[in-house]
Amino acid sequence: MPNITLLHSPTCGACPSAKRLWKELRVKYSFSYREVDITTPDGQELANRHSVRAVPATIIDGRLTFVGVPPRQSAEKALQLRMKPQGA
């Protein structure tokens, strides 16, 4: 199961759209999801580790995958690539 972390900021205008996208995709796909405010110590540590300079930023399975709000099709493709086939 993929692990999705969304780095966001309370002052970010695009972040609500990114949050909505990932929450909608959780209905269709099974993945672990958490939101981390970049202004918190945990958020700062993640931003430094992944060289994040803008939010929203999506980290999938420990890799910075998207900066900004990804197109739905791109987000779904990223999830599908990390999903285990049935019976695996």
Buried (B, 14 or more C-beta within 10 A) or exposed (E): EBEBBBBBBEEBEBBEEBBEBBEEBBEEBEBEBEBBBBEEEEBBEBBEEBEBEEBBBBBBBEEBBBBEBBEEEEBBEBBEEBEEEEEE
